[in-house]
């Protein structure tokens, strides 16, 4: 599934963690910069040998296991600006606290292929994160930012930039960052957030 590929095993039962990749649903958004979080989720699912195809919590989801912990991998289908609706529903249903919700999303302040991990913090102008903070009433959730490059020109419309497709020569760097994000998510779940930050913060 997606532009990266591999294979492994599945998991079931009540999750302890949510791993949320942010993006917009639909073919036309598939390879846009705003969908870096979805591309990460597809890669993680691939590594686990599962498909993200169960429809629940306004998302498509898959049950996976990382470091012995049950996790729900989510791709909200609400469109980016309402991502928090999906996250709130799943968190409320499974009684998962914000600190056990890992959100992976695009960041235009980082070059393509770079990555940054934060324990918590403000939305930094990202509407998906803004929505999650609003619906959880908390900014105390770890996040992994995937660099998608800054606007090519200050006058370039931000919406046009984040909804533009990755160039072919950017895909290998993006894949490496998404791969690193899979490892970082596992470290965070294992309680090794500091190590994840030391290893991968650009």
Secondary structure, 3 states (H helix, E strand, C coil): CCCCCCCCCCCCCCCCEEEEECCCCCHHHCCEHHHHHHHHHHHHHHHHCCCCCEEECCEEEEEEEECCEEEEEEEECCCHHHHHHHHHHHHHHHCCCHHHEEEEEEECCCCCCCEEEECCCCCCCCHHHHHHHHHHCCCCCCEEEEECCCCCCCCCCHHHHHCCECCHHHHHHHHHHHHHHHHHHHHHHCCCHHHHHHHHCC
